[in-house]
Amino acid sequence: METYGKILLIAMPAFFVLVLFEKFWGIWKHKDTVPLTDMISSLSSGMTNVTKDVLGLSVVVISYDWLYGKFGFFQIEATWIVYVLAFFALDFAGYWTHRIAHEYNLFWNNHIIHHSSEEFNLACALRQSISGIVKIFTVFLIPAAILGVPPEVIAIVAPLHLFAQFWYHTQHIGRMGFLEKIIVTPSHHRVHHAINPEYLDKNYGQIFIFWDKWFGTYQEEKEEIPAVYGVTRPVQTWNPIKINFMHLWLLIKDAWRTKNWSDKLKIWFMPLGWRPADVAAKYPVDKIKDVYHFEKYNPNLTKGMLVWSFVQLIVLLLFLSYLFGNLAAIGSPGIFYFGGFVFLTVFSYTELMDRNPNAWAWELLKVAYALYFVVVAGDWFGLNKFLPGSLYLFVGYLALSAIFSIWFSLRKENKATGQLI
């Protein structure tokens, strides 16, 4: 937990700088692929994901340590070749995990957030799940366990394998020559994120593309078919916490509503998109019929609301840095209470970005939650000890946050001009 937190103290600002670089590069090249609202939503999703991971808010049904103990027929030293083997093993497991997430209703809920952006940029790489509470796919690492790859090697290689999937989420890099035959490139991954019928459910590889070629899921990007991004059932929100659970909620409602008892069980394990016939007829859901003619989600936000949302993002990034750098000092259960504040903050300001008239209520809940701990402890999880006088800044931030949220929530839109009044 602490080690991963320290890694993220370096990784988070690095990813943020790269996302901003892509934004300014796009503006300079007159091809801005990073709308500010989309970027804020994506980075907010990333922050909820790393908070969940650092706090260990998931249950591993089958651990690699257990697999290694049961299937480790060989004992090998952690040499460089073992690290290479571990990397290939993780990528093989990643291919199948990724593919299953796209092919079955139950597992799509853990992955929908990553595809929910209607843009394709470095920021959307950080749209990662918080809904994957139960992890079962370690089973795909059985080949690594049989070969005797030590658990400590997997523990080191896994974060590197994950971070190596960041760079190819961009529209600014074209074809890459002979590398297209070996590794996953931006061209391959643009296909994967596209909802064009020709591209749908292709290129599941995470680092190496040859898995797709071997298992029949490869599709080349074609110039005459420009990729259109998103999901076929648009999420219509900037709130990443809502996105994480909307597919699961649809499955629960469909299972409850169908009159066919076999469908109540069947729905969870059917191919992605399958719904009971009686429910689909009575409760249709919006689905994009023509990928070249649909309106992207884009609520009207004033410059002030955009600036305020970006400020909230920066402030939350600073709070997260404090949390990850002081996990041991804050201790348990404090780190989990702090995590609750992170989730409430993201929920409240993304509701405001959605122009939810009740966003102020979520903001007041966040403020009340934070003030409770301030009043009880006389500090915010050791922040004032860490930086004397910072408690006043924190309380001042909470007050400003409440004021701005109420102000923006209650402003009405002029239907004639589309402007806030």
Helices and strands as residue ranges (DSSP letters): H 2-28, H 36-54, E 59-60, H 64-71, H 80-103, H 105-108, H 112-115, G 123-126, E 134-135, G 137-141, H 142-147, H 151-163, G 177-181, H 186-193, H 210-215, H 240-257, H 261-266, G 267-269, H 277-282, H 303-325, H 327-330, H 334-353, H 359-377, H 383-386, H 390-410
